[in-house]
Amino acid sequence: MRSWRKAAVTAIAAALATLTTLVAPPRAAQATGGTGIEERPCPVPVPAGTTCGYLLAPERRDVPNSKTIKVAFAVHRSAAPDRKPEPVVYASGGPGSSSLEVIGLLARTLPDRDVIVVEQRGGRHSEPRLSCPEIAQALVGTLTTAGPARSEAWPVVKQALACQERLERQHVDLRGYRTAEIAADLVQLRGELGYRRWNLFGVGYATRPVLRAAAADPDGTRAVVLDSFLPAGARWYDQASPALTTAFTALGVGGRFAALVDRLNAEPASFRTRDPLTRKRITVTLTGDDVATLLQSALHDAELIPIVPALVDGLAAGRTGLLRLLFDKAGPGLVSREWGLYYAVQCQDEVPFNTFPADTGPRPFTGVIDAAVCEAWKLPRARDAERATAVPAAGSAGGSTAAPPVLVLGGRYDPATPPQAARQAAASLPGARFAEFAGVGHGVFLGSDCGRRTVEAFLGDPGSTAAPCDPARASRPLILPGEVLVTAAAYTVVTSPVALIPLGVFAVVSAVQLIAALVALLRRRRAGLSALAGLAGVLFSALTALSVATVADPAALSVGVPPELVWYGLLAVAATVLSLIEAFRLNARAIQIVPVLSGLALLAWLYGWLLG
């Protein structure tokens, strides 16, 4: 009996051990330079089957006995019966952007693999968090004045120095927050989690540490995805102006973009809106270079890209009321990162390698400000070897026998990491192939369903070149100048439907007028003009609703209205004139003045405000 029980217990223990191995890979021995991992509650909503933790890493691996910092990460365990052994580890860019919020999308896109999302050291969910809210507020402040970027840099520099001093009082060594250390965190994490191999996936700036991690850990790297590839040797600031111009040329509005920048640099425009940080009402004054910076941010958002050509055309035509739409949509992107981490990386790994030429084209104001902040922070420049493009090599005899395959994704309208440069850089990577996707800018995976399907297919079989979809086909067409009647009032209607009250009242009054006139006609009373007026008003309301409902992309309604509304408005004019004649005939009832008043209000609203 005892032997039977002992055998049963042994069998159950073995089964549990096997199951644990399948569900949660065992931690490996402590990786070189590492200090382990620590569990923690997840700081953001995550899908079921997700656990969160900290990687305990040295703040500076080049300094003996450096203090330990905490790098946040999350692991989603796949519950698929055909679960693949190699997970995908994902890192967002910036630098200073958060990653954990993307884990749900990754888990849905790659259901048969574990998904690991890693924050950057110093990021939003890591410790210490290199947050500098004073810098973000100072950047918003630069948009409330009309001076050139160079004259506006000092308030930001002043707040950046205050943040640097505060971080140093907290014993943060900013020299430890750079690309080489972020890459080393990825290598260390694989060892701590115990995966034999995994797939590396980086977006934007994160393609740099991801590629460096692949080069440092060839045996542990199965495949690499570089979305919006930023080669290590690229001079981002020096290339910013021509890259931005190239993106708008690809959108078909290169000339109009240059015209609006020149126009607003000569005569800045002001408007009232809300501070993206405090939500307080502020007056924003934008120059052409300010608008260029906001448009650069807008091209990171796939939802905004379709309306950008019409928006640029309207701004170039002098419809400066459209600036509120642009600021509200793109402004928050300028203040969403952890600015202490951003400048720690940029001041060591990027700014010192640029010359900041005096471009004649648009100059995003962030470049001027970043150069001034880095001059004040005085962090050491990265070694040239750390700036060289890391090339993944073949693993050792016990690991892979060839360099890991690499997929490089580029967005056609990417102003930060242009697809032309990414294609050229991909050609220098062994085993790399490049795909350009229409309809998106920066961050293909986040903005393109075809991009997500391409990543999924590549990770399923890195050696296959079969495309699961056509990357040259955009999911949403561009809204080109002329396809909508551009008007700033359209955005007001979208954000505040109460602005539709004149149209709603006119439609109701017209319907009542028509019904009352038909009843009067059935009773053989004189009401022909009222019937025609009511019919014209109802037709106008119906055609207007139909034209709006059949707009191919509802996003167009935030920047303009269907052009046919100009002609449909003639029906409203006819209805108002007929109602006026009927209201002033002999023996007319006082109530008949109501259609006249609603018609006059509608015409003032339509031609004086909406289409004005």
Salt bridges, closest charged atoms under 4 A:
GLU38 OE2 - LYS70 NZ 3.04
ASP62 OD2 - ARG60 NH2 2.94
ASP62 OD2 - ARG178 NH2 3.99
ASP82 OD2 - LYS84 NZ 3.92
GLU86 OE1 - ARG113 NH1 3.52
GLU86 OE2 - ARG197 NH2 3.70
GLU86 OE1 - ARG222 NE 3.88
GLU101 OE2 - ARG124 NH1 3.89
GLU101 OE2 - HIS125 NE2 3.09
ASP112 OD2 - LYS84 NZ 2.90
ASP114 OD2 - ARG77 NH1 3.72
ASP114 OD2 - ARG83 NH2 2.93
GLU134 OE2 - ARG166 NH2 3.13
GLU165 OE2 - ARG169 NH1 3.43
ASP173 OD2 - ARG60 NH1 3.16
ASP173 OD1 - ARG175 NE 2.97
GLU181 OE1 - ARG61 NH1 2.69
GLU181 OE1 - ARG121 NH2 3.95
ASP185 OD1 - ARG61 NH2 2.88
ASP185 OD2 - ARG121 NE 2.79
GLU192 OE1 - ARG27 NH2 3.46
ASP217 OD2 - ARG190 NE 2.67
GLU303 OE1 - ARG476 NH1 3.32
ASP313 OD1 - ARG256 NE 2.89
ASP328 OD2 - ARG324 NH1 3.72
GLU338 OE2 - ARG124 NE 3.37
GLU338 OE1 - ARG129 NE 2.91
GLU350 OE1 - ARG208 NH1 2.80
GLU350 OE1 - ARG387 NH1 3.12
ASP384 OD1 - ARG381 NH2 3.31
GLU386 OE2 - ARG178 NH1 2.72
GLU386 OE2 - ARG383 NH2 2.87
ASP414 OD2 - HIS442 ND1 3.07
GLU436 OE2 - ARG412 NE 3.21
GLU436 OE1 - ARG423 NH2 3.29
ASP553 OD2 - ARG476 NH2 2.88
GLU582 OE2 - ARG585 NE 2.93
